[in-house]
Amino acid sequence: MSMQLMLIIWAALTACFLALLAYRGTLTRYEEDQLFLSDSNTVEKTEQMEIVRKVNRLQPMLRVLGGAAGLATAGIIGVYVYSAWQALTH
């Protein structure tokens, strides 16, 4: 696999990962931890539960994309170190 292709894959994975992080940040920007003790705040409680549901749904995708971007980074570094090692020994 060529270095250019690896860099393109890494850039795509990292861009998707950062986009999901930004989206999660916009979801939770103005939210605070709240404890609803009465039923009078049902609208706020429903909105809060919807935000928590969206954030929980994003979490597995963030883990997968973050891990894949990390593995791609390690792969690129490994290929670079290997090629530098080969250039030094030959």
Gaussian input, Z-matrix of N, CA and C with variables (Angstrom, degrees):
# hf/3-21g

backbone

0 1
 N
 C     1     B1
 C     2     B2     1     A1
 N     3     B3     2     A2     1     D1
 C     4     B4     3     A3     2     D2
 C     5     B5     4     A4     3     D3
 N     6     B6     5     A5     4     D4
 C     7     B7     6     A6     5     D5
 C     8     B8     7     A7     6     D6
 N     9     B9     8     A8     7     D7
 C    10    B10     9     A9     8     D8
 C    11    B11    10    A10     9     D9
 N    12    B12    11    A11    10    D10
 C    13    B13    12    A12    11    D11
 C    14    B14    13    A13    12    D12
 N    15    B15    14    A14    13    D13
 C    16    B16    15    A15    14    D14
 C    17    B17    16    A16    15    D15
 N    18    B18    17    A17    16    D16
 C    19    B19    18    A18    17    D17
 C    20    B20    19    A19    18    D18
 N    21    B21    20    A20    19    D19
 C    22    B22    21    A21    20    D20
 C    23    B23    22    A22    21    D21
 N    24    B24    23    A23    22    D22
 C    25    B25    24    A24    23    D23
 C    26    B26    25    A25    24    D24
 N    27    B27    26    A26    25    D25
 C    28    B28    27    A27    26    D26
 C    29    B29    28    A28    27    D27
 N    30    B30    29    A29    28    D28
 C    31    B31    30    A30    29    D29
 C    32    B32    31    A31    30    D30
 N    33    B33    32    A32    31    D31
 C    34    B34    33    A33    32    D32
 C    35    B35    34    A34    33    D33
 N    36    B36    35    A35    34    D34
 C    37    B37    36    A36    35    D35
 C    38    B38    37    A37    36    D36
 N    39    B39    38    A38    37    D37
 C    40    B40    39    A39    38    D38
 C    41    B41    40    A40    39    D39
 N    42    B42    41    A41    40    D40
 C    43    B43    42    A42    41    D41
 C    44    B44    43    A43    42    D42
 N    45    B45    44    A44    43    D43
 C    46    B46    45    A45    44    D44
 C    47    B47    46    A46    45    D45
 N    48    B48    47    A47    46    D46
 C    49    B49    48    A48    47    D47
 C    50    B50    49    A49    48    D48
 N    51    B51    50    A50    49    D49
 C    52    B52    51    A51    50    D50
 C    53    B53    52    A52    51    D51
 N    54    B54    53    A53    52    D52
 C    55    B55    54    A54    53    D53
 C    56    B56    55    A55    54    D54
 N    57    B57    56    A56    55    D55
 C    58    B58    57    A57    56    D56
 C    59    B59    58    A58    57    D57
 N    60    B60    59    A59    58    D58
 C    61    B61    60    A60    59    D59
 C    62    B62    61    A61    60    D60
 N    63    B63    62    A62    61    D61
 C    64    B64    63    A63    62    D62
 C    65    B65    64    A64    63    D63
 N    66    B66    65    A65    64    D64
 C    67    B67    66    A66    65    D65
 C    68    B68    67    A67    66    D66
 N    69    B69    68    A68    67    D67
 C    70    B70    69    A69    68    D68
 C    71    B71    70    A70    69    D69
 N    72    B72    71    A71    70    D70
 C    73    B73    72    A72    71    D71
 C    74    B74    73    A73    72    D72
 N    75    B75    74    A74    73    D73
 C    76    B76    75    A75    74    D74
 C    77    B77    76    A76    75    D75
 N    78    B78    77    A77    76    D76
 C    79    B79    78    A78    77    D77
 C    80    B80    79    A79    78    D78
 N    81    B81    80    A80    79    D79
 C    82    B82    81    A81    80    D80
 C    83    B83    82    A82    81    D81
 N    84    B84    83    A83    82    D82
 C    85    B85    84    A84    83    D83
 C    86    B86    85    A85    84    D84
 N    87    B87    86    A86    85    D85
 C    88    B88    87    A87    86    D86
 C    89    B89    88    A88    87    D87
 N    90    B90    89    A89    88    D88
 C    91    B91    90    A90    89    D89
 C    92    B92    91    A91    90    D90
 N    93    B93    92    A92    91    D91
 C    94    B94    93    A93    92    D92
 C    95    B95    94    A94    93    D93
 N    96    B96    95    A95    94    D94
 C    97    B97    96    A96    95    D95
 C    98    B98    97    A97    96    D96
 N    99    B99    98    A98    97    D97
 C   100   B100    99    A99    98    D98
 C   101   B101   100   A100    99    D99
 N   102   B102   101   A101   100   D100
 C   103   B103   102   A102   101   D101
 C   104   B104   103   A103   102   D102
 N   105   B105   104   A104   103   D103
 C   106   B106   105   A105   104   D104
 C   107   B107   106   A106   105   D105
 N   108   B108   107   A107   106   D106
 C   109   B109   108   A108   107   D107
 C   110   B110   109   A109   108   D108
 N   111   B111   110   A110   109   D109
 C   112   B112   111   A111   110   D110
 C   113   B113   112   A112   111   D111
 N   114   B114   113   A113   112   D112
 C   115   B115   114   A114   113   D113
 C   116   B116   115   A115   114   D114
 N   117   B117   116   A116   115   D115
 C   118   B118   117   A117   116   D116
 C   119   B119   118   A118   117   D117
 N   120   B120   119   A119   118   D118
 C   121   B121   120   A120   119   D119
 C   122   B122   121   A121   120   D120
 N   123   B123   122   A122   121   D121
 C   124   B124   123   A123   122   D122
 C   125   B125   124   A124   123   D123
 N   126   B126   125   A125   124   D124
 C   127   B127   126   A126   125   D125
 C   128   B128   127   A127   126   D126
 N   129   B129   128   A128   127   D127
 C   130   B130   129   A129   128   D128
 C   131   B131   130   A130   129   D129
 N   132   B132   131   A131   130   D130
 C   133   B133   132   A132   131   D131
 C   134   B134   133   A133   132   D132
 N   135   B135   134   A134   133   D133
 C   136   B136   135   A135   134   D134
 C   137   B137   136   A136   135   D135
 N   138   B138   137   A137   136   D136
 C   139   B139   138   A138   137   D137
 C   140   B140   139   A139   138   D138
 N   141   B141   140   A140   139   D139
 C   142   B142   141   A141   140   D140
 C   143   B143   142   A142   141   D141
 N   144   B144   143   A143   142   D142
 C   145   B145   144   A144   143   D143
 C   146   B146   145   A145   144   D144
 N   147   B147   146   A146   145   D145
 C   148   B148   147   A147   146   D146
 C   149   B149   148   A148   147   D147
 N   150   B150   149   A149   148   D148
 C   151   B151   150   A150   149   D149
 C   152   B152   151   A151   150   D150
 N   153   B153   152   A152   151   D151
 C   154   B154   153   A153   152   D152
 C   155   B155   154   A154   153   D153
 N   156   B156   155   A155   154   D154
 C   157   B157   156   A156   155   D155
 C   158   B158   157   A157   156   D156
 N   159   B159   158   A158   157   D157
 C   160   B160   159   A159   158   D158
 C   161   B161   160   A160   159   D159
 N   162   B162   161   A161   160   D160
 C   163   B163   162   A162   161   D161
 C   164   B164   163   A163   162   D162
 N   165   B165   164   A164   163   D163
 C   166   B166   165   A165   164   D164
 C   167   B167   166   A166   165   D165
 N   168   B168   167   A167   166   D166
 C   169   B169   168   A168   167   D167
 C   170   B170   169   A169   168   D168
 N   171   B171   170   A170   169   D169
 C   172   B172   171   A171   170   D170
 C   173   B173   172   A172   171   D171
 N   174   B174   173   A173   172   D172
 C   175   B175   174   A174   173   D173
 C   176   B176   175   A175   174   D174
 N   177   B177   176   A176   175   D175
 C   178   B178   177   A177   176   D176
 C   179   B179   178   A178   177   D177
 N   180   B180   179   A179   178   D178
 C   181   B181   180   A180   179   D179
 C   182   B182   181   A181   180   D180
 N   183   B183   182   A182   181   D181
 C   184   B184   183   A183   182   D182
 C   185   B185   184   A184   183   D183
 N   186   B186   185   A185   184   D184
 C   187   B187   186   A186   185   D185
 C   188   B188   187   A187   186   D186
 N   189   B189   188   A188   187   D187
 C   190   B190   189   A189   188   D188
 C   191   B191   190   A190   189   D189
 N   192   B192   191   A191   190   D190
 C   193   B193   192   A192   191   D191
 C   194   B194   193   A193   192   D192
 N   195   B195   194   A194   193   D193
 C   196   B196   195   A195   194   D194
 C   197   B197   196   A196   195   D195
 N   198   B198   197   A197   196   D196
 C   199   B199   198   A198   197   D197
 C   200   B200   199   A199   198   D198
 N   201   B201   200   A200   199   D199
 C   202   B202   201   A201   200   D200
 C   203   B203   202   A202   201   D201
 N   204   B204   203   A203   202   D202
 C   205   B205   204   A204   203   D203
 C   206   B206   205   A205   204   D204
 N   207   B207   206   A206   205   D205
 C   208   B208   207   A207   206   D206
 C   209   B209   208   A208   207   D207
 N   210   B210   209   A209   208   D208
 C   211   B211   210   A210   209   D209
 C   212   B212   211   A211   210   D210
 N   213   B213   212   A212   211   D211
 C   214   B214   213   A213   212   D212
 C   215   B215   214   A214   213   D213
 N   216   B216   215   A215   214   D214
 C   217   B217   216   A216   215   D215
 C   218   B218   217   A217   216   D216
 N   219   B219   218   A218   217   D217
 C   220   B220   219   A219   218   D218
 C   221   B221   220   A220   219   D219
 N   222   B222   221   A221   220   D220
 C   223   B223   222   A222   221   D221
 C   224   B224   223   A223   222   D222
 N   225   B225   224   A224   223   D223
 C   226   B226   225   A225   224   D224
 C   227   B227   226   A226   225   D225
 N   228   B228   227   A227   226   D226
 C   229   B229   228   A228   227   D227
 C   230   B230   229   A229   228   D228
 N   231   B231   230   A230   229   D229
 C   232   B232   231   A231   230   D230
 C   233   B233   232   A232   231   D231
 N   234   B234   233   A233   232   D232
 C   235   B235   234   A234   233   D233
 C   236   B236   235   A235   234   D234
 N   237   B237   236   A236   235   D235
 C   238   B238   237   A237   236   D236
 C   239   B239   238   A238   237   D237
 N   240   B240   239   A239   238   D238
 C   241   B241   240   A240   239   D239
 C   242   B242   241   A241   240   D240
 N   243   B243   242   A242   241   D241
 C   244   B244   243   A243   242   D242
 C   245   B245   244   A244   243   D243
 N   246   B246   245   A245   244   D244
 C   247   B247   246   A246   245   D245
 C   248   B248   247   A247   246   D246
 N   249   B249   248   A248   247   D247
 C   250   B250   249   A249   248   D248
 C   251   B251   250   A250   249   D249
 N   252   B252   251   A251   250   D250
 C   253   B253   252   A252   251   D251
 C   254   B254   253   A253   252   D252
 N   255   B255   254   A254   253   D253
 C   256   B256   255   A255   254   D254
 C   257   B257   256   A256   255   D255
 N   258   B258   257   A257   256   D256
 C   259   B259   258   A258   257   D257
 C   260   B260   259   A259   258   D258
 N   261   B261   260   A260   259   D259
 C   262   B262   261   A261   260   D260
 C   263   B263   262   A262   261   D261
 N   264   B264   263   A263   262   D262
 C   265   B265   264   A264   263   D263
 C   266   B266   265   A265   264   D264
 N   267   B267   266   A266   265   D265
 C   268   B268   267   A267   266   D266
 C   269   B269   268   A268   267   D267

   B1=1.4450
   B2=1.5288
   B3=1.2949
   B4=1.4660
   B5=1.5311
   B6=1.2966
   B7=1.4681
   B8=1.5247
   B9=1.3263
   B10=1.4599
   B11=1.5231
   B12=1.3276
   B13=1.4538
   B14=1.5240
   B15=1.3227
   B16=1.4612
   B17=1.5322
   B18=1.3220
   B19=1.4635
   B20=1.5272
   B21=1.3194
   B22=1.4621
   B23=1.5275
   B24=1.3292
   B25=1.4669
   B26=1.5202
   B27=1.3325
   B28=1.4641
   B29=1.5285
   B30=1.3290
   B31=1.4710
   B32=1.5282
   B33=1.3202
   B34=1.4638
   B35=1.5308
   B36=1.3265
   B37=1.4641
   B38=1.5204
   B39=1.3154
   B40=1.4568
   B41=1.5269
   B42=1.3141
   B43=1.4696
   B44=1.5284
   B45=1.3199
   B46=1.4717
   B47=1.5253
   B48=1.3225
   B49=1.4597
   B50=1.5269
   B51=1.3201
   B52=1.4610
   B53=1.5283
   B54=1.3203
   B55=1.4653
   B56=1.5295
   B57=1.3234
   B58=1.4676
   B59=1.5293
   B60=1.3242
   B61=1.4629
   B62=1.5269
   B63=1.3248
   B64=1.4616
   B65=1.5249
   B66=1.3187
   B67=1.4626
   B68=1.5246
   B69=1.3397
   B70=1.4631
   B71=1.5288
   B72=1.3174
   B73=1.4535
   B74=1.5152
   B75=1.3252
   B76=1.4655
   B77=1.5255
   B78=1.3309
   B79=1.4638
   B80=1.5218
   B81=1.3019
   B82=1.4619
   B83=1.5226
   B84=1.2923
   B85=1.4699
   B86=1.5231
   B87=1.2900
   B88=1.4600
   B89=1.5298
   B90=1.3010
   B91=1.4547
   B92=1.5228
   B93=1.3149
   B94=1.4487
   B95=1.5194
   B96=1.3123
   B97=1.4534
   B98=1.5216
   B99=1.3133
   B100=1.4594
   B101=1.5144
   B102=1.2863
   B103=1.4522
   B104=1.5232
   B105=1.3308
   B106=1.4533
   B107=1.5269
   B108=1.3243
   B109=1.4602
   B110=1.5164
   B111=1.2934
   B112=1.4580
   B113=1.5185
   B114=1.3106
   B115=1.4614
   B116=1.5246
   B117=1.3243
   B118=1.4609
   B119=1.5354
   B120=1.3213
   B121=1.4693
   B122=1.5293
   B123=1.2912
   B124=1.4647
   B125=1.5244
   B126=1.3206
   B127=1.4633
   B128=1.5297
   B129=1.3353
   B130=1.4622
   B131=1.5247
   B132=1.3155
   B133=1.4685
   B134=1.5240
   B135=1.3187
   B136=1.4606
   B137=1.5228
   B138=1.3222
   B139=1.4633
   B140=1.5242
   B141=1.3342
   B142=1.4623
   B143=1.5273
   B144=1.3147
   B145=1.4703
   B146=1.5249
   B147=1.3258
   B148=1.4648
   B149=1.5241
   B150=1.3197
   B151=1.4710
   B152=1.5239
   B153=1.3176
   B154=1.4655
   B155=1.5269
   B156=1.3261
   B157=1.4713
   B158=1.5263
   B159=1.3327
   B160=1.4664
   B161=1.5287
   B162=1.3429
   B163=1.4557
   B164=1.5352
   B165=1.3178
   B166=1.4691
   B167=1.5248
   B168=1.3135
   B169=1.4660
   B170=1.5248
   B171=1.3222
   B172=1.4677
   B173=1.5252
   B174=1.3213
   B175=1.4575
   B176=1.5373
   B177=1.3367
   B178=1.4762
   B179=1.5234
   B180=1.3292
   B181=1.4633
   B182=1.5244
   B183=1.3325
   B184=1.4617
   B185=1.5204
   B186=1.3190
   B187=1.4669
   B188=1.5251
   B189=1.3247
   B190=1.4649
   B191=1.5306
   B192=1.3253
   B193=1.4667
   B194=1.5248
   B195=1.3209
   B196=1.4572
   B197=1.5217
   B198=1.3306
   B199=1.4590
   B200=1.5134
   B201=1.3243
   B202=1.4664
   B203=1.5305
   B204=1.3276
   B205=1.4692
   B206=1.5286
   B207=1.3148
   B208=1.4578
   B209=1.5177
   B210=1.3216
   B211=1.4719
   B212=1.5213
   B213=1.3240
   B214=1.4637
   B215=1.5221
   B216=1.3250
   B217=1.4562
   B218=1.5205
   B219=1.3325
   B220=1.4664
   B221=1.5281
   B222=1.3263
   B223=1.4618
   B224=1.5173
   B225=1.3175
   B226=1.4724
   B227=1.5214
   B228=1.3191
   B229=1.4698
   B230=1.5207
   B231=1.3340
   B232=1.4581
   B233=1.5189
   B234=1.3146
   B235=1.4599
   B236=1.5259
   B237=1.3266
   B238=1.4597
   B239=1.5304
   B240=1.3302
   B241=1.4678
   B242=1.5220
   B243=1.3220
   B244=1.4627
   B245=1.5284
   B246=1.3283
   B247=1.4723
   B248=1.5251
   B249=1.3407
   B250=1.4661
   B251=1.5137
   B252=1.3148
   B253=1.4695
   B254=1.5264
   B255=1.3138
   B256=1.4640
   B257=1.5286
   B258=1.3181
   B259=1.4689
   B260=1.5248
   B261=1.3168
   B262=1.4637
   B263=1.5275
   B264=1.3085
   B265=1.4714
   B266=1.5148
   B267=1.2973
   B268=1.4752
   B269=1.4738
   A1=107.54
   A2=115.82
   A3=119.66
   A4=110.52
   A5=114.93
   A6=121.00
   A7=110.85
   A8=118.01
   A9=121.25
   A10=111.19
   A11=116.32
   A12=120.23
   A13=110.56
   A14=116.69
   A15=120.03
   A16=111.18
   A17=116.96
   A18=120.52
   A19=111.92
   A20=117.11
   A21=120.87
   A22=110.22
   A23=116.89
   A24=120.97
   A25=109.80
   A26=117.07
   A27=121.00
   A28=110.58
   A29=116.65
   A30=120.47
   A31=111.11
   A32=117.39
   A33=120.56
   A34=110.75
   A35=117.07
   A36=120.83
   A37=111.09
   A38=116.51
   A39=120.72
   A40=111.19
   A41=117.44
   A42=120.62
   A43=110.71
   A44=117.17
   A45=120.74
   A46=110.77
   A47=116.70
   A48=121.30
   A49=110.95
   A50=117.26
   A51=120.90
   A52=111.90
   A53=117.20
   A54=120.51
   A55=110.63
   A56=117.24
   A57=120.11
   A58=110.98
   A59=117.55
   A60=119.88
   A61=111.15
   A62=116.70
   A63=120.61
   A64=110.76
   A65=117.45
   A66=121.28
   A67=110.60
   A68=116.58
   A69=120.02
   A70=110.00
   A71=116.72
   A72=120.15
   A73=112.84
   A74=117.25
   A75=119.46
   A76=111.73
   A77=116.44
   A78=119.31
   A79=111.27
   A80=116.19
   A81=120.19
   A82=113.29
   A83=118.09
   A84=121.45
   A85=112.69
   A86=118.37
   A87=121.33
   A88=112.60
   A89=116.23
   A90=119.39
   A91=110.54
   A92=114.25
   A93=121.13
   A94=108.12
   A95=115.57
   A96=119.17
   A97=107.92
   A98=115.18
   A99=120.00
   A100=109.26
   A101=114.90
   A102=121.80
   A103=106.62
   A104=116.56
   A105=121.17
   A106=107.87
   A107=115.96
   A108=120.91
   A109=112.65
   A110=117.84
   A111=120.29
   A112=109.33
   A113=114.64
   A114=120.46
   A115=112.39
   A116=117.93
   A117=120.08
   A118=112.31
   A119=118.16
   A120=122.12
   A121=111.33
   A122=117.94
   A123=120.33
   A124=112.49
   A125=117.68
   A126=120.05
   A127=109.68
   A128=116.33
   A129=120.28
   A130=111.44
   A131=115.29
   A132=119.95
   A133=110.60
   A134=117.04
   A135=121.39
   A136=111.21
   A137=116.76
   A138=120.46
   A139=111.04
   A140=115.82
   A141=120.39
   A142=111.00
   A143=117.84
   A144=121.51
   A145=110.77
   A146=117.44
   A147=121.35
   A148=110.73
   A149=117.19
   A150=120.64
   A151=110.41
   A152=117.24
   A153=120.87
   A154=110.25
   A155=117.15
   A156=120.41
   A157=110.57
   A158=117.86
   A159=121.29
   A160=111.24
   A161=116.73
   A162=120.42
   A163=110.23
   A164=117.59
   A165=120.90
   A166=111.58
   A167=117.16
   A168=120.68
   A169=111.48
   A170=117.94
   A171=122.03
   A172=112.83
   A173=117.20
   A174=121.26
   A175=113.90
   A176=120.83
   A177=118.96
   A178=113.18
   A179=117.07
   A180=119.73
   A181=110.91
   A182=116.85
   A183=120.30
   A184=111.20
   A185=116.56
   A186=119.98
   A187=111.43
   A188=116.63
   A189=120.57
   A190=110.54
   A191=117.02
   A192=119.71
   A193=111.85
   A194=117.64
   A195=120.55
   A196=111.68
   A197=116.43
   A198=120.01
   A199=112.28
   A200=116.21
   A201=119.75
   A202=111.08
   A203=116.98
   A204=119.95
   A205=110.44
   A206=116.61
   A207=120.02
   A208=112.74
   A209=116.40
   A210=120.16
   A211=111.15
   A212=116.93
   A213=119.74
   A214=110.51
   A215=116.65
   A216=120.25
   A217=110.94
   A218=115.90
   A219=120.20
   A220=110.92
   A221=117.26
   A222=120.83
   A223=112.65
   A224=116.51
   A225=120.40
   A226=110.28
   A227=116.45
   A228=119.97
   A229=110.17
   A230=116.52
   A231=120.36
   A232=112.80
   A233=117.30
   A234=121.13
   A235=110.37
   A236=116.89
   A237=120.89
   A238=111.02
   A239=116.86
   A240=120.45
   A241=110.29
   A242=117.48
   A243=120.87
   A244=111.20
   A245=116.34
   A246=118.63
   A247=111.00
   A248=117.54
   A249=119.49
   A250=110.67
   A251=116.95
   A252=121.50
   A253=110.77
   A254=116.28
   A255=120.97
   A256=110.39
   A257=117.53
   A258=120.60
   A259=110.88
   A260=117.28
   A261=120.63
   A262=112.63
   A263=116.93
   A264=119.97
   A265=112.57
   A266=118.12
   A267=119.09
   A268=111.92
   D1=133.46
   D2=-176.91
   D3=-77.12
   D4=156.64
   D5=-179.81
   D6=-64.29
   D7=-35.44
   D8=179.70
   D9=-63.13
   D10=-43.60
   D11=179.00
   D12=-64.76
   D13=-41.20
   D14=178.26
   D15=-62.65
   D16=-39.43
   D17=178.67
   D18=-67.81
   D19=-36.11
   D20=177.67
   D21=-66.23
   D22=-44.32
   D23=178.08
   D24=-63.27
   D25=-43.86
   D26=179.16
   D27=-60.71
   D28=-44.46
   D29=-179.06
   D30=-63.29
   D31=-40.81
   D32=179.62
   D33=-65.69
   D34=-45.61
   D35=179.07
   D36=-62.18
   D37=-44.83
   D38=-178.43
   D39=-67.30
   D40=-39.03
   D41=178.60
   D42=-63.92
   D43=-43.75
   D44=177.69
   D45=-63.35
   D46=-42.77
   D47=179.06
   D48=-61.49
   D49=-46.58
   D50=179.83
   D51=-66.96
   D52=-34.77
   D53=177.20
   D54=-65.00
   D55=-42.02
   D56=177.63
   D57=-66.30
   D58=-38.29
   D59=176.37
   D60=-62.90
   D61=-40.96
   D62=178.41
   D63=-65.59
   D64=-40.72
   D65=178.90
   D66=-63.47
   D67=-44.34
   D68=178.35
   D69=-62.92
   D70=-37.06
   D71=177.63
   D72=-64.44
   D73=-37.73
   D74=178.19
   D75=-71.47
   D76=-30.93
   D77=177.29
   D78=-65.80
   D79=-40.51
   D80=-172.16
   D81=-103.81
   D82=11.44
   D83=-174.01
   D84=-57.59
   D85=-50.91
   D86=-173.67
   D87=-108.09
   D88=12.38
   D89=-179.29
   D90=-89.44
   D91=146.16
   D92=176.87
   D93=-126.90
   D94=158.74
   D95=174.76
   D96=-70.57
   D97=124.74
   D98=-178.66
   D99=-130.32
   D100=148.14
   D101=175.51
   D102=-118.26
   D103=116.45
   D104=-177.76
   D105=-95.17
   D106=111.65
   D107=-176.77
   D108=-93.10
   D109=-23.85
   D110=-179.97
   D111=-118.88
   D112=166.23
   D113=179.01
   D114=-86.36
   D115=4.44
   D116=-177.42
   D117=-74.34
   D118=-19.38
   D119=-178.53
   D120=-105.20
   D121=45.22
   D122=-175.01
   D123=-66.11
   D124=-32.46
   D125=-179.36
   D126=-66.56
   D127=-48.52
   D128=179.08
   D129=-63.64
   D130=-39.39
   D131=179.25
   D132=-63.61
   D133=-42.00
   D134=178.76
   D135=-65.47
   D136=-42.00
   D137=177.91
   D138=-63.20
   D139=-43.06
   D140=179.30
   D141=-63.61
   D142=-41.96
   D143=179.49
   D144=-65.20
   D145=-35.78
   D146=178.22
   D147=-66.75
   D148=-41.59
   D149=177.68
   D150=-64.12
   D151=-43.84
   D152=178.96
   D153=-62.58
   D154=-39.61
   D155=178.54
   D156=-63.20
   D157=-42.97
   D158=179.54
   D159=-64.72
   D160=-43.13
   D161=179.99
   D162=-65.02
   D163=-41.73
   D164=178.81
   D165=-65.56
   D166=-32.46
   D167=177.84
   D168=-71.93
   D169=-29.22
   D170=178.44
   D171=-76.07
   D172=-27.09
   D173=-171.13
   D174=-55.94
   D175=-47.30
   D176=178.92
   D177=-62.54
   D178=-37.59
   D179=178.80
   D180=-66.35
   D181=-37.93
   D182=177.38
   D183=-63.79
   D184=-41.29
   D185=179.31
   D186=-64.24
   D187=-44.29
   D188=-178.52
   D189=-66.02
   D190=-48.55
   D191=-178.93
   D192=-67.19
   D193=-37.63
   D194=176.91
   D195=-64.69
   D196=-42.40
   D197=177.09
   D198=-65.83
   D199=-41.83
   D200=179.65
   D201=-65.65
   D202=-40.30
   D203=177.81
   D204=-65.75
   D205=-37.89
   D206=176.82
   D207=-65.66
   D208=-42.53
   D209=176.98
   D210=-65.04
   D211=-39.58
   D212=177.86
   D213=-64.37
   D214=-39.64
   D215=177.04
   D216=-61.93
   D217=-46.31
   D218=178.89
   D219=-62.76
   D220=-38.50
   D221=177.76
   D222=-64.25
   D223=-42.75
   D224=179.13
   D225=-64.68
   D226=-43.91
   D227=178.52
   D228=-63.36
   D229=-41.41
   D230=178.58
   D231=-61.69
   D232=-44.48
   D233=179.05
   D234=-65.01
   D235=-41.31
   D236=179.32
   D237=-63.58
   D238=-45.37
   D239=179.42
   D240=-64.86
   D241=-40.84
   D242=179.30
   D243=-63.03
   D244=-44.53
   D245=-179.85
   D246=-67.95
   D247=-35.89
   D248=176.06
   D249=-66.19
   D250=-39.52
   D251=178.00
   D252=-62.99
   D253=-43.00
   D254=178.97
   D255=-64.31
   D256=-38.02
   D257=179.51
   D258=-68.44
   D259=-33.75
   D260=179.91
   D261=-75.05
   D262=-33.26
   D263=-175.63
   D264=-87.43
   D265=-13.80
   D266=-179.06
   D267=-112.02

